[in-house]
Amino acid sequence: MPQAIANGITIEYDIHGPDNGAPLVLITGLGSQMTRWPPSFLDALAERGFRVVYFDNRDMGLTTHFTEAGIPDFKSVVTTKAAGGTPDVPYHLDDMAADVVGLMDALGIEKAHVAGASMGGMIGQLVAADHGHRALSLTSIMSTTGNPDLPRSTPEAQAMLATPSPDPKTDREAFLERAVQSSRVIGSPAYPIDAETLKARAAADADRCHNPAGFARQYAAILAAPDRRAKLAGVSCPVMVVHGADDPLVTVEGGKDTAAAIPGSTLEIIDGMGHDLPPQVHDRVASAIARVAGL
């Protein structure tokens, strides 16, 4: 896949869809590589007239890793933020939003529709808020505002997020089983994905890149991020908020709060959807993105 130098780092990216399609930048979530976007979802977007740019976020996949930064001190991040300070983390979500804009610059894209899932939704919100002249529309998927008063993840989802995965180099089978367990905890209860598919996807992830330290640094950026509601109030582009009614990791209140914070936004809640994009929702989510983009 091609690479671009953007915002001082090397970003691995790819493009899918017709040459004359409307530009759409897809932003992945915490610890996810660009290859996690299902091909059928990319096809659904291309069929609706999008030329999709998707990429590895910093510290993940084949984009620049911040190895020299080490592992963040999560206790310090949490306590500093709670005290009203600015946590010391390797980078912030604002930097990741600047990566998106830098990639657009490198590809000669003046304006684009923006869609992000989970952490990618947070990053997309910042693109629309802080670089609003570059965003034609925003779709925030299974994401939230950073409002500290919202309900937390379920205990099971919190435990899954906080517990390190086995190392695929030393215990590949345990790593693959963990991927299945994770999907059962945070995935869509109405649309479970079969274990073999989940294992194949996890194996491909591990073979392409396994960077748990990058996951930790991305997670620190999320924990350090301030409440975005004041910024979101100034977003002027059309906005779609998509959320699963049964999301145990970023609860549906996060989607409702996002829609409430952005004037004129549209909220679409999908029954039976958790914190993933199973095949059964691909058309519906792609149609929501196209609808807010005017396609």
C-alpha positions as semicolon CSV with decimal commas, in nm:
position;residue;x (nm);y (nm);z (nm)
1;M;0,000;0,000;0,000
2;P;0,117;0,358;-0,056
3;Q;0,256;0,586;0,212
4;A;0,253;0,961;0,262
5;I;0,456;1,199;0,477
6;A;0,204;1,403;0,674
7;N;0,223;1,606;0,995
8;G;0,583;1,491;1,041
9;I;0,509;1,117;1,029
10;T;0,476;0,843;0,768
11;I;0,117;0,733;0,715
12;E;0,017;0,407;0,546
13;Y;-0,303;0,454;0,347
14;D;-0,510;0,319;0,063
15;I;-0,792;0,443;-0,160
16;H;-1,106;0,255;-0,262
17;G;-1,379;0,363;-0,498
18;P;-1,427;0,549;-0,828
19;D;-1,172;0,811;-0,934
20;N;-1,447;1,072;-0,963
21;G;-1,610;0,980;-0,631
22;A;-1,673;1,222;-0,349
23;P;-1,372;1,212;-0,113
24;L;-1,441;1,037;0,218
25;V;-1,178;0,991;0,489
26;L;-1,238;0,695;0,722
27;I;-1,073;0,702;1,064
28;T;-1,028;0,380;1,261
29;G;-1,070;0,323;1,633
30;L;-0,843;0,240;1,924
31;G;-0,583;-0,020;1,833
32;S;-0,740;-0,087;1,494
33;Q;-0,550;-0,112;1,170
34;M;-0,684;0,016;0,839
35;T;-0,733;-0,344;0,729
36;R;-1,010;-0,375;0,989
37;W;-1,250;-0,184;0,763
38;P;-1,450;-0,472;0,612
39;P;-1,421;-0,492;0,230
40;S;-1,800;-0,516;0,204
41;F;-1,833;-0,189;0,394
42;L;-1,580;-0,018;0,166
43;D;-1,772;-0,155;-0,134
44;A;-2,099;-0,023;0,009
45;L;-1,946;0,324;0,036
46;A;-1,799;0,308;-0,316
47;E;-2,138;0,203;-0,454
48;R;-2,287;0,517;-0,301
49;G;-2,041;0,738;-0,486
50;F;-1,752;0,776;-0,243
51;R;-1,382;0,759;-0,313
52;V;-1,266;0,631;0,025
53;V;-0,932;0,721;0,181
54;Y;-0,850;0,497;0,478
55;F;-0,527;0,469;0,672
56;D;-0,340;0,344;0,978
57;N;-0,351;0,591;1,265
58;R;-0,020;0,688;1,425
59;D;0,128;0,413;1,643
60;M;-0,069;0,141;1,468
61;G;-0,025;-0,079;1,165
62;L;0,242;0,043;0,925
63;T;0,220;0,412;1,016
64;T;0,496;0,563;1,233
65;H;0,522;0,409;1,581
66;F;0,619;0,625;1,879
67;T;0,828;0,350;2,039
68;E;1,069;0,589;2,208
69;A;0,782;0,734;2,413
70;G;0,740;0,412;2,609
71;I;0,429;0,316;2,804
72;P;0,224;0,601;2,957
73;D;0,163;0,625;3,331
74;F;-0,213;0,578;3,328
75;K;-0,258;0,657;3,697
76;S;-0,083;0,989;3,647
77;V;-0,292;1,064;3,337
78;V;-0,618;1,002;3,523
79;T;-0,524;1,188;3,842
80;T;-0,381;1,488;3,655
81;K;-0,692;1,521;3,442
82;A;-0,920;1,483;3,745
83;A;-0,730;1,767;3,912
84;G;-0,788;1,991;3,613
85;G;-0,436;1,964;3,474
86;T;-0,300;1,865;3,135
87;P;-0,177;1,505;3,144
88;D;0,169;1,427;3,012
89;V;0,107;1,187;2,722
90;P;0,309;1,112;2,407
91;Y;0,048;1,279;2,187
92;H;-0,312;1,397;2,194
93;L;-0,624;1,335;1,989
94;D;-0,565;1,684;1,845
95;D;-0,237;1,554;1,698
96;M;-0,424;1,264;1,541
97;A;-0,677;1,507;1,391
98;A;-0,381;1,701;1,248
99;D;-0,260;1,373;1,095
100;V;-0,591;1,346;0,907
101;V;-0,561;1,699;0,771
102;G;-0,195;1,638;0,686
103;L;-0,286;1,326;0,489
104;M;-0,549;1,524;0,301
105;D;-0,282;1,784;0,219
106;A;-0,042;1,516;0,099
107;L;-0,309;1,370;-0,129
108;G;-0,420;1,708;-0,262
109;I;-0,766;1,687;-0,105
110;E;-0,889;2,033;-0,010
111;K;-1,217;1,917;0,147
112;A;-1,356;1,574;0,233
113;H;-1,640;1,402;0,405
114;V;-1,513;1,256;0,733
115;A;-1,631;0,944;0,914
116;G;-1,476;0,779;1,216
117;A;-1,560;0,491;1,447
118;S;-1,506;0,495;1,825
119;M;-1,173;0,677;1,880
120;G;-1,192;0,759;1,510
121;G;-1,518;0,938;1,578
122;M;-1,347;1,148;1,843
123;I;-1,072;1,236;1,596
124;G;-1,328;1,315;1,328
125;Q;-1,511;1,544;1,570
126;L;-1,189;1,739;1,618
127;V;-1,131;1,763;1,243
128;A;-1,478;1,913;1,203
129;A;-1,438;2,141;1,507
130;D;-1,080;2,263;1,465
131;H;-1,035;2,230;1,087
132;G;-1,394;2,292;0,988
133;H;-1,312;2,440;0,648
134;R;-1,174;2,098;0,547
135;A;-1,480;1,889;0,646
136;L;-1,774;1,863;0,406
137;S;-1,965;1,647;0,653
138;L;-1,900;1,440;0,964
139;T;-2,029;1,098;1,061
140;S;-1,944;1,002;1,419
141;I;-1,994;0,627;1,468
142;M;-2,016;0,458;1,812
143;S;-1,826;0,748;1,967
144;T;-1,876;1,009;2,239
145;T;-1,799;1,363;2,354
146;G;-1,565;1,317;2,648
147;N;-1,842;1,424;2,885
148;P;-1,729;1,282;3,224
149;D;-2,086;1,249;3,350
150;L;-2,194;0,991;3,091
151;P;-2,245;0,627;3,189
152;R;-1,931;0,418;3,180
153;S;-1,874;0,096;2,990
154;T;-2,019;-0,220;3,138
155;P;-1,787;-0,392;3,388
156;E;-1,729;-0,674;3,140
157;A;-1,631;-0,432;2,862
158;Q;-1,405;-0,237;3,099
159;A;-1,230;-0,557;3,203
160;M;-1,179;-0,662;2,842
161;L;-1,027;-0,325;2,754
162;A;-0,800;-0,318;3,059
163;T;-0,668;-0,675;3,035
164;P;-0,370;-0,719;2,799
165;S;-0,407;-0,969;2,517
166;P;-0,175;-1,272;2,504
167;D;0,130;-1,229;2,283
168;P;0,059;-1,392;1,945
169;K;0,430;-1,469;1,905
170;T;0,439;-1,687;2,216
171;D;0,080;-1,812;2,240
172;R;-0,099;-1,759;1,912
173;E;-0,400;-1,974;2,001
174;A;-0,462;-1,784;2,325
175;F;-0,438;-1,458;2,130
176;L;-0,698;-1,581;1,880
177;E;-0,929;-1,707;2,154
178;R;-0,906;-1,368;2,322
179;A;-1,022;-1,205;1,998
180;V;-1,332;-1,425;2,003
181;Q;-1,398;-1,348;2,370
182;S;-1,361;-0,975;2,308
183;S;-1,612;-0,984;2,024
184;R;-1,859;-1,173;2,238
185;V;-1,831;-0,905;2,509
186;I;-1,836;-0,583;2,305
187;G;-1,977;-0,693;1,968
188;S;-2,333;-0,677;1,837
189;P;-2,560;-0,915;2,030
190;A;-2,807;-0,937;1,742
191;Y;-2,537;-1,009;1,484
192;P;-2,266;-1,234;1,633
193;I;-1,972;-1,310;1,405
194;D;-1,862;-1,673;1,386
195;A;-1,548;-1,770;1,574
196;E;-1,348;-1,877;1,269
197;T;-1,401;-1,542;1,099
198;L;-1,295;-1,362;1,415
199;K;-0,983;-1,577;1,448
200;A;-0,887;-1,524;1,084
201;R;-0,923;-1,149;1,125
202;A;-0,716;-1,146;1,444
203;A;-0,446;-1,361;1,283
204;A;-0,422;-1,120;0,990
205;D;-0,395;-0,828;1,234
206;A;-0,114;-0,997;1,427
207;D;0,079;-1,092;1,116
208;R;0,060;-0,738;0,977
209;C;0,147;-0,558;1,302
210;H;0,124;-0,633;1,674
211;N;0,195;-0,320;1,876
212;P;0,039;-0,328;2,224
213;A;0,251;-0,029;2,331
214;G;0,090;0,173;2,051
215;F;-0,251;0,068;2,180
216;A;-0,151;0,197;2,525
217;R;-0,036;0,533;2,389
218;Q;-0,356;0,576;2,186
219;Y;-0,561;0,489;2,494
220;A;-0,368;0,749;2,695
221;A;-0,460;1,009;2,432
222;I;-0,828;0,922;2,483
223;L;-0,800;0,937;2,862
224;A;-0,619;1,271;2,846
225;A;-0,870;1,433;2,610
226;P;-1,088;1,710;2,753
227;D;-1,464;1,733;2,715
228;R;-1,533;1,823;2,350
229;R;-1,889;1,955;2,388
230;A;-1,797;2,323;2,377
231;K;-1,600;2,269;2,058
232;L;-1,872;2,057;1,903
233;A;-2,123;2,335;1,952
234;G;-1,934;2,528;1,684
235;V;-1,931;2,255;1,418
236;S;-2,101;2,394;1,107
237;C;-2,088;2,107;0,856
238;P;-2,373;1,853;0,830
239;V;-2,336;1,584;1,097
240;M;-2,466;1,229;1,131
241;V;-2,429;1,037;1,457
242;V;-2,462;0,658;1,435
243;H;-2,466;0,439;1,745
244;G;-2,560;0,088;1,845
245;A;-2,842;0,064;2,097
246;D;-2,658;-0,225;2,262
247;D;-2,302;-0,089;2,272
248;P;-2,144;-0,198;2,604
249;L;-1,812;-0,019;2,552
250;V;-1,921;0,330;2,445
251;T;-2,280;0,329;2,562
252;V;-2,558;0,472;2,348
253;E;-2,567;0,778;2,577
254;G;-2,236;0,875;2,415
255;G;-2,403;0,895;2,076
256;K;-2,701;1,082;2,215
257;D;-2,469;1,330;2,387
258;T;-2,274;1,382;2,064
259;A;-2,592;1,458;1,871
260;A;-2,715;1,691;2,146
261;A;-2,387;1,883;2,144
262;I;-2,387;1,952;1,768
263;P;-2,663;2,183;1,645
264;G;-2,867;2,038;1,359
265;S;-2,711;1,692;1,373
266;T;-2,901;1,372;1,296
267;L;-2,895;1,073;1,531
268;E;-2,944;0,719;1,403
269;I;-2,958;0,443;1,665
270;I;-2,933;0,084;1,540
271;D;-3,102;-0,182;1,748
272;G;-2,893;-0,493;1,814
273;M;-2,566;-0,322;1,723
274;G;-2,282;-0,321;1,974
275;H;-1,930;-0,185;1,943
276;D;-1,850;-0,322;1,599
277;L;-1,966;-0,314;1,237
278;P;-2,109;-0,658;1,153
279;P;-2,204;-0,723;0,789
280;Q;-2,573;-0,681;0,863
281;V;-2,532;-0,308;0,935
282;H;-2,291;-0,217;0,654
283;D;-2,558;-0,093;0,414
284;R;-2,740;0,102;0,682
285;V;-2,427;0,278;0,807
286;A;-2,303;0,346;0,452
287;S;-2,644;0,492;0,366
288;A;-2,632;0,716;0,673
289;I;-2,289;0,848;0,569
290;A;-2,416;0,906;0,215
291;R;-2,731;1,078;0,338
292;V;-2,547;1,338;0,544
293;A;-2,305;1,388;0,254
294;G;-2,595;1,459;0,019
295;L;-2,527;1,160;-0,206
